[in-house]
Amino acid sequence: MSKNIGLLANTQKPRASEMARKLVNWGKEEGIKFLLPPNEASILGLPGLSDDEWRSAVDFAIVIGGDGTFLRASRYVMNWDIPLYGINVGNLGFLASGNPEEATNDIEMILEGKHYIEERDVLEGKVIRGNVQKYTMYALNDLVLTKGAFARVIYVEVKVEDQYLTQLPSDGIIAATPTGSAAYSLSAGGPIIPPHVPCLLLCPICAHTLYARPVVFGKDDKICLIPKGDHRDLVLTQDGQLGYEILPSDRIEIMLSKDKKVKL
């Protein structure tokens, strides 16, 4: 069955760019067309499509790189029904798990329908300052509230559905999906949660208390984080790649998105 295959790659890694070119050349020999978005097309010196044209035309996409590349790709297709298949040429391969040596065979199997599609939950985060919604963001792995470079704890009030839960003195707090439970949260002592389990994980970072533990919440729970005090060096990171300035008394509301998924 003929399909339009998108090609996304970490063009800053020579190995990823080299493999992208190999796949395009292989596709020409096999009558398989790969579609490139503007960035990849420009770097590789190949014809490409605009962002919207690419998203509208692609049936599924090959992502060449590591898990960081896969996370960027997930945001790029977040509002579109485009399954992603990752080929790992990076350091980690939890998301981009395909073997480069088997890439052409894997693509042929996908084209023949010998695959299944898995949906992963996505976090939806909102930063509310006063009565104004300042930012809205989506993350496949995690949203992390953290302090700056100085070695002082921050105090964060945690609410669940507007009910007070606790106030944590810590270096920060990680809110993670089951997919993200194997990322930063794992390093902070959080549990590994299978990706098919619908839940939200809250994990403190270096909490200065004897009683702080990671907590797993239900799929419909809404968590609210409110930094206290006068700490002016706070950042909320989105999948470890994008950052947002947070001020004391901002409300950070986090829940599993009701209408967005990432398909693998």
Backbone bond lengths (Angstrom), bond angles and torsions (degrees), N, CA, C in turn:
res aa  C-N    CA-C-N  psi(-1)  N-CA   C-N-CA  omega(-1)  CA-C   N-CA-C  phi
1 M - - - 1.466 - - 1.529 109.50 -
2 S 1.322 116.31 129.70 1.459 121.08 -178.85 1.521 110.60 -76.13
3 K 1.332 116.21 131.85 1.455 121.33 177.69 1.517 109.22 -138.27
4 N 1.343 115.11 155.46 1.451 120.66 173.94 1.527 108.42 -89.42
5 I 1.318 115.86 117.96 1.460 120.87 -176.59 1.519 109.40 -103.78
6 G 1.321 116.40 122.18 1.455 120.65 175.04 1.519 110.32 -82.41
7 L 1.305 115.64 152.78 1.465 120.58 179.92 1.526 108.54 -130.28
8 L 1.331 115.66 115.68 1.460 122.50 177.54 1.523 107.74 -118.95
9 A 1.318 117.37 136.02 1.463 119.96 -176.16 1.520 110.68 -146.38
10 N 1.316 115.22 152.45 1.460 121.44 172.07 1.528 107.37 -80.06
11 T 1.320 116.18 93.06 1.466 121.01 -173.68 1.526 112.71 -72.61
12 Q 1.349 117.33 -4.59 1.461 120.17 175.09 1.526 111.75 -83.93
13 K 1.322 116.22 -10.24 1.461 120.73 177.77 1.524 108.83 -105.38
14 P 1.335 117.77 116.90 1.465 120.63 -178.93 1.524 113.07 -53.89
15 R 1.328 117.18 -37.91 1.455 120.04 -178.58 1.530 111.42 -64.78
16 A 1.339 116.78 -37.74 1.455 120.63 179.07 1.529 110.70 -69.32
17 S 1.339 116.99 -42.63 1.465 120.38 178.44 1.528 110.80 -63.71
18 E 1.336 115.66 -41.54 1.460 119.56 179.33 1.522 111.07 -62.01
19 M 1.322 116.24 -42.16 1.450 118.85 -179.71 1.518 111.61 -68.44
20 A 1.335 117.30 -36.28 1.456 120.63 177.46 1.530 110.70 -59.96
21 R 1.318 116.34 -44.67 1.470 120.20 178.00 1.527 110.83 -62.65
22 K 1.332 116.76 -41.05 1.461 120.20 179.09 1.517 111.43 -61.46
23 L 1.334 116.22 -41.94 1.464 119.40 179.59 1.523 111.32 -66.08
24 V 1.325 117.18 -40.74 1.462 120.06 178.33 1.533 109.94 -61.95
25 N 1.327 117.78 -44.80 1.473 120.98 179.09 1.527 111.52 -65.78
26 W 1.323 116.53 -41.15 1.464 120.51 176.03 1.529 110.55 -61.32
27 G 1.329 115.42 -40.71 1.458 119.57 179.57 1.521 112.27 -62.16
28 K 1.326 116.53 -38.83 1.464 120.14 178.04 1.526 110.92 -61.98
29 E 1.327 116.65 -40.31 1.463 120.91 179.58 1.528 111.84 -68.04
30 E 1.340 116.49 -33.52 1.459 120.76 -175.33 1.537 112.65 -97.47
31 G 1.331 116.95 1.55 1.463 119.49 -178.01 1.520 112.94 73.70
32 I 1.332 116.74 26.60 1.462 122.54 179.22 1.525 108.39 -110.75
33 K 1.315 116.39 124.90 1.459 120.33 -175.62 1.524 110.82 -101.27
34 F 1.327 114.63 128.08 1.459 120.92 174.67 1.529 109.03 -102.04
35 L 1.329 115.94 135.10 1.458 121.69 -179.71 1.528 109.14 -104.46
36 L 1.320 115.91 131.73 1.462 121.12 -177.19 1.523 110.92 -111.60
37 P 1.344 117.74 136.69 1.468 121.06 172.10 1.524 109.88 -76.56
38 P 1.341 118.32 174.57 1.477 120.87 -172.19 1.520 115.17 -55.84
39 N 1.342 118.43 -45.95 1.460 119.92 -175.14 1.523 111.72 -62.80
40 E 1.337 116.66 -51.10 1.460 120.35 -179.30 1.521 111.20 -62.82
41 A 1.341 116.74 -41.34 1.461 120.29 -179.61 1.526 111.15 -62.04
42 S 1.327 116.64 -41.91 1.459 120.92 -178.71 1.526 111.78 -66.56
43 I 1.324 116.79 -45.83 1.470 120.86 -177.38 1.524 111.10 -68.46
44 L 1.335 116.57 -39.95 1.467 120.35 -177.11 1.519 113.11 -84.81
45 G 1.340 117.07 -8.32 1.458 120.47 -179.89 1.510 113.09 68.41
46 L 1.345 116.30 37.03 1.467 121.85 -178.56 1.520 109.98 -123.63
47 P 1.340 118.33 159.85 1.468 120.64 177.48 1.529 110.67 -61.86
48 G 1.325 115.55 144.84 1.463 119.56 -179.31 1.508 112.28 -143.27
49 L 1.323 115.09 -179.90 1.457 122.54 179.34 1.530 109.08 -119.09
50 S 1.321 115.93 161.94 1.460 119.01 172.64 1.532 108.25 -69.14
51 D 1.328 116.60 165.68 1.461 120.54 -178.31 1.526 111.51 -55.87
52 D 1.325 117.12 -49.75 1.466 120.57 -177.25 1.523 111.70 -68.48
53 E 1.332 117.34 -38.05 1.467 120.15 176.80 1.526 110.18 -62.95
54 W 1.322 115.94 -42.47 1.464 120.54 -179.54 1.529 110.73 -62.22
55 R 1.328 115.95 -48.93 1.468 119.90 -177.82 1.521 111.86 -64.03
56 S 1.318 116.64 -34.77 1.465 120.21 -179.19 1.527 112.16 -73.35
57 A 1.335 116.90 -28.77 1.465 120.50 -172.44 1.522 113.87 -93.05
58 V 1.345 117.35 -23.98 1.469 120.68 -169.59 1.529 111.97 -81.76
59 D 1.339 116.22 135.63 1.469 122.10 175.06 1.523 111.83 -89.88
60 F 1.322 117.17 -38.98 1.452 122.58 171.20 1.522 107.12 -154.42
61 A 1.338 116.33 166.79 1.471 119.40 -174.76 1.515 111.42 -132.66
62 I 1.321 115.05 141.67 1.455 123.07 171.97 1.525 107.94 -93.97
63 V 1.331 116.73 130.21 1.462 122.25 -179.21 1.527 107.89 -114.01
64 I 1.329 116.45 118.24 1.466 121.18 -176.61 1.531 108.85 -108.01
65 G 1.322 116.02 116.20 1.465 121.20 -179.18 1.511 109.26 157.30
66 G 1.317 116.20 -150.51 1.457 121.42 175.78 1.513 110.49 -106.75
67 D 1.326 116.06 -162.18 1.464 119.81 -178.93 1.527 111.68 -67.75
68 G 1.343 117.50 -30.50 1.467 119.56 176.49 1.512 111.68 -62.34
69 T 1.315 116.34 -41.88 1.465 120.94 176.96 1.521 110.23 -63.78
70 F 1.324 116.21 -39.56 1.462 120.33 179.96 1.530 110.83 -65.31
71 L 1.319 117.65 -39.60 1.461 120.55 178.75 1.528 110.93 -64.34
72 R 1.342 116.83 -41.40 1.467 119.45 176.52 1.532 110.56 -63.35
73 A 1.323 116.30 -40.87 1.464 120.37 179.11 1.525 111.12 -63.30
74 S 1.327 116.61 -37.09 1.468 119.59 -179.45 1.524 111.34 -63.95
75 R 1.338 117.16 -37.32 1.465 119.25 176.68 1.520 110.65 -70.79
76 Y 1.318 116.95 -34.45 1.469 121.98 -178.28 1.529 111.60 -63.90
77 V 1.341 117.02 -33.08 1.476 120.25 -177.51 1.521 111.82 -109.21
78 M 1.342 117.73 13.42 1.461 121.80 -170.47 1.531 113.74 -52.56
79 N 1.308 118.21 -39.69 1.466 120.83 -176.13 1.522 112.77 -96.04
80 W 1.317 117.00 11.76 1.455 121.32 -175.77 1.525 110.19 -125.43
81 D 1.310 116.15 149.95 1.459 121.72 -178.26 1.534 109.64 -85.60
82 I 1.332 115.28 72.05 1.469 121.31 -176.30 1.525 109.18 -126.11
83 P 1.325 118.92 103.46 1.463 120.89 175.79 1.532 110.63 -65.45
84 L 1.323 116.06 147.89 1.459 122.56 -178.26 1.529 110.57 -116.25
85 Y 1.326 115.65 139.32 1.467 120.43 172.52 1.516 107.95 -126.56
86 G 1.334 116.23 119.29 1.459 120.96 -174.10 1.512 113.37 -94.78
87 I 1.332 115.74 133.38 1.460 123.17 172.69 1.530 107.17 -106.26
88 N 1.319 117.19 119.42 1.456 121.18 -170.91 1.528 112.41 -85.73
89 V 1.338 115.29 110.84 1.467 120.29 168.86 1.529 109.24 -122.23
90 G 1.341 115.41 20.37 1.458 120.73 179.24 1.516 110.55 -108.06
91 N 1.347 115.52 -156.52 1.466 120.44 -178.37 1.521 112.36 -89.04
92 L 1.343 116.68 -39.69 1.459 121.08 -178.98 1.520 109.87 -109.08
93 G 1.326 115.77 149.48 1.456 119.05 -177.94 1.509 113.30 -137.75
94 F 1.347 118.14 38.86 1.459 120.05 176.76 1.528 110.58 -70.97
95 L 1.322 116.32 -41.12 1.464 121.02 179.54 1.523 110.71 -96.76
96 A 1.324 115.88 -50.51 1.464 120.64 176.72 1.527 107.67 -87.89
97 S 1.325 115.87 87.03 1.461 120.22 -169.39 1.522 113.72 -104.75
98 G 1.338 117.85 -3.40 1.454 120.35 -178.37 1.526 112.27 -70.01
99 N 1.316 116.00 147.15 1.466 122.49 179.67 1.523 109.61 -89.02
100 P 1.349 118.89 127.36 1.474 120.70 -179.09 1.521 112.98 -56.07
101 E 1.338 116.89 -36.12 1.465 119.75 -178.52 1.524 112.44 -68.92
102 E 1.340 117.40 -19.15 1.454 121.19 -177.73 1.525 112.06 -110.08
103 A 1.327 117.05 11.90 1.461 120.95 -172.31 1.527 112.59 -60.63
104 T 1.334 117.26 -47.98 1.472 119.31 -177.55 1.518 111.00 -64.46
105 N 1.325 116.75 -39.38 1.466 120.07 177.89 1.525 110.89 -64.79
106 D 1.344 116.93 -41.31 1.464 120.87 178.97 1.528 110.88 -62.74
107 I 1.330 116.54 -42.36 1.472 120.22 -179.37 1.525 110.12 -64.17
108 E 1.328 116.98 -40.97 1.464 120.05 177.58 1.521 111.23 -61.85
109 M 1.335 117.07 -39.91 1.470 120.49 178.67 1.528 111.46 -64.96
110 I 1.339 116.08 -39.58 1.468 119.26 177.25 1.526 110.18 -63.33
111 L 1.327 116.81 -43.75 1.465 120.71 179.15 1.529 111.90 -63.05
112 E 1.332 116.45 -29.61 1.464 120.69 178.66 1.523 112.60 -85.49
113 G 1.323 117.22 0.15 1.460 120.95 179.04 1.512 114.22 81.78
114 K 1.330 117.96 13.39 1.466 121.50 -179.03 1.531 109.61 -91.68
115 H 1.302 115.06 65.08 1.459 120.83 -178.06 1.519 108.64 -158.40
116 Y 1.312 116.26 170.58 1.461 120.86 169.74 1.518 108.16 -132.33
117 I 1.318 116.00 156.08 1.464 121.77 -178.21 1.529 109.03 -108.39
118 E 1.313 114.87 130.65 1.461 121.52 179.27 1.516 109.37 -112.46
119 E 1.325 116.70 133.38 1.458 121.31 177.99 1.521 110.38 -97.63
120 R 1.318 116.29 132.20 1.461 121.75 178.39 1.534 109.88 -110.62
121 D 1.334 115.81 138.18 1.459 120.64 177.31 1.520 111.05 -69.66
122 V 1.317 114.89 153.52 1.466 123.23 -177.81 1.522 108.71 -127.06
123 L 1.333 116.61 139.89 1.464 120.78 174.15 1.522 110.58 -80.03
124 E 1.306 115.68 140.71 1.461 121.82 170.52 1.522 107.94 -113.68
125 G 1.321 116.39 122.01 1.453 120.67 -179.79 1.514 111.62 -118.80
126 K 1.327 115.96 141.62 1.465 121.84 177.30 1.519 108.79 -130.67
127 V 1.329 116.21 133.36 1.464 121.72 175.24 1.519 107.19 -106.44
128 I 1.329 115.38 119.78 1.468 121.09 -177.23 1.522 108.44 -114.21
129 R 1.312 116.06 121.79 1.462 122.82 -178.25 1.523 107.94 -115.79
130 G 1.336 116.08 112.17 1.460 118.96 -171.57 1.513 108.12 68.36
131 N 1.318 116.09 -121.14 1.462 120.49 175.90 1.525 111.55 -111.44
132 V 1.334 115.74 15.73 1.464 120.63 -176.14 1.528 110.03 -110.66
133 Q 1.327 115.80 130.67 1.466 120.10 174.78 1.520 108.50 -79.99
134 K 1.335 115.88 108.06 1.462 122.23 -170.95 1.521 111.92 -81.48
135 Y 1.329 117.58 -46.29 1.463 122.21 -178.86 1.522 110.28 -137.74
136 T 1.334 114.80 151.21 1.467 122.26 167.32 1.521 107.08 -131.17
137 M 1.331 116.94 135.15 1.471 120.11 -176.39 1.522 110.06 -146.48
138 Y 1.331 114.96 158.93 1.466 121.48 179.48 1.521 108.12 -129.69
139 A 1.329 116.10 141.74 1.467 120.53 -176.54 1.517 110.31 -140.70
140 L 1.312 115.70 132.83 1.460 121.22 176.16 1.525 111.30 -77.15
141 N 1.324 117.68 -36.85 1.464 121.60 -179.27 1.525 112.64 -95.71
142 D 1.342 116.09 -66.83 1.456 117.70 -171.61 1.524 112.97 -161.48
143 L 1.321 114.24 159.64 1.460 124.27 167.26 1.521 106.08 -117.60
144 V 1.334 116.43 128.43 1.471 120.38 -172.60 1.520 110.00 -126.61
145 L 1.321 115.54 121.52 1.462 121.57 172.39 1.512 107.63 -93.10
146 T 1.328 117.09 122.76 1.462 119.31 -174.80 1.529 111.04 -142.85
147 K 1.319 114.23 160.52 1.467 120.90 179.16 1.518 109.92 -87.16
148 G 1.322 115.93 174.53 1.448 121.11 179.09 1.517 112.21 -86.44
149 A 1.328 116.52 -149.19 1.466 121.56 -170.63 1.526 113.70 -77.47
150 F 1.339 119.02 -24.02 1.457 120.01 -175.08 1.522 111.44 -74.99
151 A 1.330 115.33 143.64 1.471 121.47 -175.66 1.520 110.25 -83.75
152 R 1.315 115.75 71.37 1.466 120.24 174.77 1.520 107.34 -139.28
153 V 1.313 115.57 143.92 1.461 119.42 -176.97 1.522 109.92 -75.89
154 I 1.310 115.04 159.05 1.459 121.08 171.48 1.527 107.88 -113.21
155 Y 1.308 115.48 152.00 1.463 121.12 179.67 1.523 108.17 -109.31
156 V 1.319 115.21 122.72 1.459 120.40 -176.45 1.525 109.81 -125.61
157 E 1.315 115.70 121.92 1.464 120.90 174.27 1.526 108.82 -80.61
158 V 1.320 115.66 133.83 1.460 121.10 -178.94 1.529 109.06 -115.21
159 K 1.326 115.57 127.15 1.464 121.45 176.08 1.522 109.63 -122.52
160 V 1.315 115.88 150.35 1.462 122.42 173.91 1.525 107.15 -123.25
161 E 1.341 115.81 116.80 1.470 120.11 -176.69 1.531 110.72 51.63
162 D 1.342 115.67 44.30 1.465 123.26 178.17 1.529 114.19 67.49
163 Q 1.338 117.39 7.67 1.463 120.95 174.52 1.527 108.86 -98.70
164 Y 1.336 116.56 129.92 1.463 121.30 -178.16 1.521 110.74 -61.67
165 L 1.334 117.20 131.17 1.461 121.98 176.86 1.524 111.00 -108.21
166 T 1.342 117.03 -55.32 1.457 120.04 -177.80 1.522 109.54 -168.16
167 Q 1.329 115.79 171.43 1.461 121.59 168.53 1.521 107.44 -123.91
168 L 1.337 116.45 123.61 1.455 121.83 -173.12 1.528 111.76 -107.52
169 P 1.334 117.53 123.72 1.465 120.11 166.32 1.531 107.62 -88.98
170 S 1.309 117.28 118.95 1.470 119.62 -173.31 1.522 110.07 -162.63
171 D 1.336 115.65 178.85 1.464 120.81 172.41 1.524 111.22 -80.59
172 G 1.322 117.07 -13.97 1.457 120.55 179.98 1.514 110.64 160.50
173 I 1.337 115.57 -177.95 1.464 121.89 -179.48 1.525 108.77 -138.06
174 I 1.328 115.03 135.85 1.462 121.82 177.78 1.520 109.02 -105.56
175 A 1.318 116.71 128.06 1.462 121.90 168.44 1.523 106.42 -108.69
176 A 1.331 116.68 121.92 1.459 120.00 -172.11 1.518 111.90 -131.49
177 T 1.320 114.77 151.42 1.464 122.04 168.83 1.529 108.21 -81.56
178 P 1.343 118.06 170.15 1.471 118.99 171.34 1.533 111.95 -56.28
179 T 1.332 117.32 -37.70 1.464 120.02 175.66 1.523 110.34 -59.47
180 G 1.316 116.90 -43.76 1.459 121.86 -178.45 1.518 114.33 -77.25
181 S 1.340 117.46 -7.01 1.465 119.13 179.62 1.529 111.75 -64.78
182 A 1.332 117.37 -19.74 1.467 121.01 178.70 1.524 111.96 -96.03
183 A 1.336 117.23 11.92 1.464 120.95 -178.84 1.536 110.00 -109.62
184 Y 1.325 118.56 -124.75 1.466 122.35 -176.06 1.527 111.13 -58.23
185 S 1.319 117.23 -40.06 1.461 121.08 -178.52 1.526 111.91 -58.42
186 L 1.314 116.71 -37.84 1.468 120.72 178.24 1.526 110.61 -61.19
187 S 1.336 116.91 -41.75 1.461 121.15 178.71 1.524 111.95 -64.68
188 A 1.342 116.60 -27.48 1.464 121.44 -178.55 1.528 111.88 -90.85
189 G 1.331 117.40 8.58 1.459 120.64 176.14 1.506 115.18 94.41
190 G 1.326 117.70 12.40 1.454 120.89 179.53 1.518 112.19 -79.38
191 P 1.337 117.76 163.51 1.463 121.61 -179.98 1.522 111.64 -79.83
192 I 1.327 115.30 156.80 1.464 120.61 171.26 1.526 107.84 -87.73
193 I 1.329 116.46 124.40 1.465 121.64 -178.05 1.521 108.47 -114.22
194 P 1.325 119.18 127.92 1.468 120.74 177.91 1.524 110.64 -57.45
195 P 1.337 117.84 140.59 1.464 120.64 -173.49 1.519 115.03 -63.66
196 H 1.355 117.59 -18.55 1.468 118.55 -179.13 1.530 112.49 -85.36
197 V 1.342 117.35 -4.27 1.462 120.64 179.95 1.529 109.23 -85.61
198 P 1.326 118.45 117.30 1.478 120.18 -176.74 1.528 111.29 -80.22
199 C 1.319 116.83 103.92 1.458 120.54 -179.53 1.521 109.55 -162.02
200 L 1.331 115.01 175.21 1.462 122.79 179.08 1.517 107.55 -128.87
201 L 1.325 117.46 135.16 1.460 122.77 -175.63 1.525 110.13 -111.55
202 L 1.333 115.78 133.28 1.459 121.43 175.24 1.525 107.81 -117.77
203 C 1.339 116.25 124.16 1.465 120.58 -173.72 1.527 109.71 -134.32
204 P 1.343 118.13 118.26 1.475 119.91 177.98 1.524 111.38 -72.96
205 I 1.318 115.95 152.03 1.467 122.42 177.26 1.524 108.29 -106.58
206 C 1.328 116.29 114.53 1.472 121.32 177.71 1.525 111.82 48.72
207 A 1.316 117.39 55.84 1.467 121.40 -179.04 1.526 110.45 -68.28
208 H 1.326 115.69 135.88 1.473 121.05 -178.90 1.531 108.66 -92.47
209 T 1.319 115.58 65.30 1.460 122.60 179.73 1.513 108.34 -162.24
210 L 1.310 116.86 155.59 1.466 120.63 179.28 1.526 112.21 -83.63
211 Y 1.320 117.71 -7.15 1.457 119.50 -167.86 1.526 114.31 -115.77
212 A 1.314 118.61 1.81 1.463 120.43 -177.49 1.525 110.02 -79.24
213 R 1.305 116.31 130.61 1.457 122.83 176.89 1.522 108.99 -138.82
214 P 1.333 117.07 153.24 1.469 118.38 172.24 1.529 109.69 -60.77
215 V 1.324 115.89 146.04 1.467 121.27 -179.21 1.522 108.71 -128.33
216 V 1.333 115.98 135.93 1.454 121.53 176.67 1.526 108.66 -103.03
217 F 1.328 116.47 128.36 1.459 122.14 -179.24 1.527 110.50 -111.17
218 G 1.323 115.49 163.13 1.455 121.29 -178.63 1.518 112.62 -73.33
219 K 1.331 115.71 165.91 1.459 121.54 -175.34 1.518 113.39 -66.25
220 D 1.329 118.37 -20.25 1.466 121.01 -178.78 1.524 112.95 -104.33
221 D 1.335 117.84 1.59 1.464 120.52 -178.97 1.527 111.35 -75.12
222 K 1.314 115.15 146.08 1.462 121.58 174.70 1.527 108.26 -115.71
223 I 1.333 115.77 124.27 1.462 121.89 -179.25 1.524 108.94 -100.34
224 C 1.317 115.59 141.38 1.463 120.03 177.26 1.529 108.81 -125.89
225 L 1.343 116.28 125.09 1.462 122.45 176.97 1.520 108.82 -109.62
226 I 1.355 116.57 128.93 1.464 121.26 -179.35 1.526 108.69 -128.46
227 P 1.338 118.46 105.57 1.472 119.87 178.05 1.524 110.53 -68.11
228 K 1.326 115.71 137.04 1.459 121.96 -178.57 1.533 110.21 -107.53
229 G 1.328 115.18 170.81 1.465 119.93 177.38 1.516 111.35 81.39
230 D 1.349 115.18 -157.17 1.463 120.30 -174.82 1.525 111.88 -120.88
231 H 1.338 116.77 22.80 1.470 121.33 -178.72 1.530 109.31 -64.62
232 R 1.342 116.04 123.40 1.466 120.23 -174.43 1.521 113.10 -110.17
233 D 1.301 117.20 15.22 1.462 120.01 -176.52 1.524 110.01 -124.58
234 L 1.340 116.19 49.81 1.461 121.94 -176.59 1.525 110.60 -103.50
235 V 1.328 115.41 143.06 1.466 121.13 -179.78 1.525 109.07 -135.97
236 L 1.314 116.21 139.16 1.456 122.47 170.73 1.526 107.32 -107.56
237 T 1.339 117.03 118.22 1.458 120.16 -178.59 1.522 110.83 -103.48
238 Q 1.309 114.32 145.28 1.468 123.48 -177.87 1.527 108.17 -110.48
239 D 1.327 116.21 109.19 1.466 122.04 -177.29 1.530 112.37 53.75
240 G 1.329 116.45 27.61 1.459 120.71 177.72 1.514 114.31 68.61
241 Q 1.354 117.62 12.69 1.465 120.08 -172.92 1.522 113.84 -123.72
242 L 1.321 117.76 -28.52 1.458 121.70 178.47 1.522 108.45 -123.65
243 G 1.339 116.68 142.21 1.454 120.73 -176.96 1.518 112.48 -123.62
244 Y 1.347 116.08 148.32 1.466 122.61 -179.46 1.526 108.88 -132.58
245 E 1.326 115.96 132.75 1.463 120.21 179.03 1.531 109.73 -68.87
246 I 1.329 115.23 133.26 1.464 121.57 178.16 1.527 109.10 -118.95
247 L 1.328 116.62 133.69 1.453 122.38 178.65 1.522 110.31 -106.51
248 P 1.342 118.19 155.02 1.459 120.06 176.38 1.534 111.05 -54.01
249 S 1.317 115.80 140.07 1.467 124.55 179.67 1.527 113.69 77.05
250 D 1.338 118.81 -0.59 1.470 118.83 168.75 1.526 108.61 -60.79
251 R 1.329 115.55 148.74 1.466 121.21 173.84 1.529 108.43 -104.82
252 I 1.318 116.50 125.14 1.465 121.14 177.24 1.521 107.40 -110.73
253 E 1.311 116.57 106.77 1.460 121.62 -178.94 1.522 109.18 -97.86
254 I 1.333 115.98 128.27 1.460 121.32 -175.07 1.528 109.84 -132.48
255 M 1.323 115.36 133.32 1.458 120.91 176.77 1.523 108.81 -154.99
256 L 1.323 116.97 169.34 1.455 119.59 172.54 1.517 108.60 -73.80
257 S 1.317 116.76 133.71 1.459 120.79 -179.71 1.533 109.98 -63.23
258 K 1.322 115.38 139.00 1.463 120.63 179.36 1.524 112.38 -82.83
259 D 1.332 117.56 -24.52 1.464 119.11 -171.78 1.532 113.82 -125.54
260 K 1.326 118.15 1.87 1.464 118.81 -179.87 1.525 110.02 -120.52
261 K 1.335 114.75 137.35 1.453 122.81 175.70 1.521 107.57 -138.03
262 V 1.319 115.86 161.10 1.464 120.45 169.05 1.513 107.07 -113.78
263 K 1.329 116.08 128.61 1.452 121.12 -178.25 1.524 111.01 -99.67
264 L 1.326 115.52 132.36 1.451 122.55 178.49 1.525 108.76 -114.28
